[in-house]
Amino acid sequence: MITVSGLDVTFGRGSRALRAVQDVSFEVEAGSVYGIVGESGSGKSTVLNVLSGLNRHWSGTVTIDGERLALQRDRAFHKKVQMVFQDPYGSLHPRHTVDRILSEPVTIHQLGQVETRILEALGDVGLGPEFRFRYPHQLSGGQRQRVAVARALILEPRILLLDEPTSALDVSVQAEVLNLLTHLHQQRNLTYIMVSHNLAVVAHMCRRIAVMNRGAIIEELSVETLRNKCPEHPYTRQLLKASIGYDRESAETLEEFDLNE
Amino acid sequence: MTALLDVRNLRVTFETRKETIEAVRGVSFAMGREKLGIVGESGSGKSVTGRALLGLVRPPGTVTADQLLFDGVELRQTDPRHLQAIRGRRISMVMQDPKYSLNPVMTVGEQIAEAYRIHARASRSEARRKTIEMLEAVRIRRPDQVYDTYPHEVSGGMGQRIMIAMMLIPGPDLLIADEPTSALDVTVQLQLLAIMDDLVQQRGMGLIFISHDLNLVASFCDRIIIMYAGRIMETCAAAELQHARHPYTRGLLHCLPQIDTPPGALPVLKRDPAWQDGTP
């Protein structure tokens, strides 16, 4: 179980301070898939960066299995929580082979049996052993994202943080990666927190969904509510409408939603 | 009706040291003053097709075609100077990311005014007046203030409106938009499409809308061309997309997650090698 309460993140200081995340609270049950959606600048990725330990300038309380997280994370934390980033072209070291990319976490955590673990991790994400000594540029976008998932899974974490894991991929490849994530979730009883701007992807993967706008969660809803297209907040309704496709009339009715209004 | 653009057997190849890559392999289509969508995945040749029409494919790329007829003018035989008169003035192009398309050291107003003055030989004050009118047309509030801002001071959505203003100010007959809204939020995307929709209708322009987003194109355009591996797989009316016949189009439609369908494994697209040599 993950709980976040009263999370605040501010970038900059003084008159130029920007409150990127404002009083965000939510709970994620162990073994479930939790989604965070929002437009750019809504703070969704910042929340994920706080959870993963990449952002150390926050206040509030974050607990995992009842244990309160400090600003500085230890090795045990990273064994339990891993992250997959949006852009598989930027998140893999271009001059490291797949073998080196996957062996590094195993070596750091001194888990041993590097070779078997690498081959197993590659198999888990549907890549054969022939991919082991390739460089990222020798892989397609979908294969790279599979390697990124394998790198996260090789430590056998309980929690996977997914930051827009398919938005850099073609739709046919997106389907493959989403299926892989669903399969791994069921097989290993993992907990996912998935950030995305794509409502359809979130509706496909998640059971509960938080909608963020300008740093705050404006609505938390179940996937059923989203599927029936009856969210409560007007912002969510507008987002839903805009996601469905182009409609000249609804373009006319778009509103600005500001927290202070 | 004579077509605004009539393309026959367009081919684009890139010669590299190792191999010859055929990015576009025999594309033919004709369009009038309508909204035509070109949809495909990465590597399908959709962007290269758009660039080839404007003569923007650089060496080592080579473009050949049996015909590239724009409003009665054969673009292939036009010498560079005449092509220059068509490009920008009569056919213009909006690219995906305004951040890389705008000049970072020139105010947005000056850039748009420059585009106007090159093609219309107008005075400075006339160009400024026209520019502010155009900024209003793409629904920018306080256009006289925006005139003096630099590209880094504006948001992505605003940047793309500025691009559209710049491309439309010479009054082109055909606008090629290559993923103009892919980098933007969905609500901003909707606003921008409405602007393009209105301008295309008011001015009676043709629009080629290049995108990877099948559903978006289906809801926005009149007709859709679906490309795969440098070829046209299928052409259909946008309203008829749900009844598309080609297995590739159907595969693409099915592998999209939908908001209102319950989860389960998504059907994965199985590519048939026969599509590569495929049917037109």
Boltz contact constraints between the chains, C-beta under 6 A:
constraints:
  - contact:
      token1: [A, 39]
      token2: [B, 185]
      max_distance: 6.0
  - contact:
      token1: [A, 40]
      token2: [B, 185]
      max_distance: 6.0
  - contact:
      token1: [A, 170]
      token2: [B, 41]
      max_distance: 6.0
  - contact:
      token1: [A, 170]
      token2: [B, 42]
      max_distance: 6.0
  - contact:
      token1: [A, 171]
      token2: [B, 255]
      max_distance: 6.0
  - contact:
      token1: [A, 171]
      token2: [B, 256]
      max_distance: 6.0
  - contact:
      token1: [A, 172]
      token2: [B, 255]
      max_distance: 6.0
  - contact:
      token1: [A, 172]
      token2: [B, 269]
      max_distance: 6.0
  - contact:
      token1: [A, 175]
      token2: [B, 255]
      max_distance: 6.0
  - contact:
      token1: [A, 175]
      token2: [B, 266]
      max_distance: 6.0
  - contact:
      token1: [A, 175]
      token2: [B, 268]
      max_distance: 6.0
  - contact:
      token1: [A, 176]
      token2: [B, 268]
      max_distance: 6.0
  - contact:
      token1: [A, 178]
      token2: [B, 266]
      max_distance: 6.0
  - contact:
      token1: [A, 179]
      token2: [B, 265]
      max_distance: 6.0
  - contact:
      token1: [A, 179]
      token2: [B, 266]
      max_distance: 6.0
  - contact:
      token1: [A, 199]
      token2: [B, 259]
      max_distance: 6.0
  - contact:
      token1: [A, 200]
      token2: [B, 257]
      max_distance: 6.0
  - contact:
      token1: [A, 200]
      token2: [B, 258]
      max_distance: 6.0
  - contact:
      token1: [A, 200]
      token2: [B, 259]
      max_distance: 6.0
  - contact:
      token1: [A, 201]
      token2: [B, 257]
      max_distance: 6.0
  - contact:
      token1: [A, 203]
      token2: [B, 259]
      max_distance: 6.0
  - contact:
      token1: [A, 204]
      token2: [B, 257]
      max_distance: 6.0
  - contact:
      token1: [A, 204]
      token2: [B, 263]
      max_distance: 6.0
  - contact:
      token1: [A, 227]
      token2: [B, 260]
      max_distance: 6.0
  - contact:
      token1: [A, 242]
      token2: [B, 186]
      max_distance: 6.0
  - contact:
      token1: [A, 242]
      token2: [B, 187]
      max_distance: 6.0
  - contact:
      token1: [A, 242]
      token2: [B, 190]
      max_distance: 6.0
  - contact:
      token1: [A, 243]
      token2: [B, 186]
      max_distance: 6.0
  - contact:
      token1: [A, 245]
      token2: [B, 215]
      max_distance: 6.0
  - contact:
      token1: [A, 245]
      token2: [B, 216]
      max_distance: 6.0
  - contact:
      token1: [A, 245]
      token2: [B, 219]
      max_distance: 6.0
  - contact:
      token1: [A, 246]
      token2: [B, 193]
      max_distance: 6.0
  - contact:
      token1: [A, 246]
      token2: [B, 219]
      max_distance: 6.0
  - contact:
      token1: [A, 246]
      token2: [B, 220]
      max_distance: 6.0
  - contact:
      token1: [A, 248]
      token2: [B, 194]
      max_distance: 6.0
  - contact:
      token1: [A, 251]
      token2: [B, 190]
      max_distance: 6.0
  - contact:
      token1: [A, 251]
      token2: [B, 191]
      max_distance: 6.0
  - contact:
      token1: [A, 251]
      token2: [B, 194]
      max_distance: 6.0
  - contact:
      token1: [A, 254]
      token2: [B, 187]
      max_distance: 6.0
